[in-house]
């Protein structure tokens, strides 16, 4: 009897069971928080130039992460130098490029469209992972395709909007984020999460400096008001420091394709937030497509590794 109880307790607390649950929960946290950043990009489109939006976002994120990551990054400086090409590419794709493209898209594209286009990134993640030799499994592929069908229907007819220049910027942002997520699987195991975040945030901010100077010279600065500063604090603290840490950890625990299935929830979250905060229209067609997306997420996220 004692042996049976011991076995049952071990099963309930098994790391094999806890790891996928934690990974999916972290992916969900990042997805929900990032949904707010699309609404912020759209909301600040008329008051903060896209490059300046991205630059100050990462300045805030760097200040938040520095007390935790700067010392660890210094201790691991030899490891970072050894993998400098990987770190530079991750900084460029995930920090300097991705959010700048999102902010540029926000000038001409509704937040709901931004979230829907970004939802295609899990397909790219899965392609990268399959190319690396990882077997995805029939159930995960089915969930991926089901959620993707919901996204395509939503883009094709759920919003009633046609493609614009901003949508093209979002396609580029989607490719940047999908590539960044796939690249995370190559992060050295010895490089801690906070050291990696601090290093990429620092390098990405430095990469944005020339564009920031050009934007100030050509467009001028923006007026600091509660309506501009508070959203920048949100994207700097929640959407950058918190969400990127959660997403990077989720990738390490469950892989990009499985975390990517959860990421399909983003257009649902963005559509609801844009409806509530920006008065962007929604309707029954969108609700049906969202239900299809949710079904695909449940199907794919529940697949065994």
Secondary structure, 3 states (H helix, E strand, C coil): CHHHHHHHHHHHCCHHHHHHHHHHHHHHHHHHHHHHHHHHHHHCCCCCCHHHHHHHHHHHHHHHHHHHHHHHHHHCHHHHHHCHHHHHHHHHHHHHHHHHHHHHHCCCCCHHHHHHHHCCHHHHHHHHHHHCCCCCCHHHHHHHHHHHHHHHHHHHHHCCCCCCHHHHHHHHHHHHHHHHHHHHHHCCCCCCHHHHHHHHHHHHHHHHHHHHHHHHHHHCCCCCCHHHHHHHHHHHHHHHHHHHHHHHHHHHHHCHHHHHHHHCCHHHHHHHHHHHHHCCCCCHHHHHHHHHHHHHHHHHHCCCC
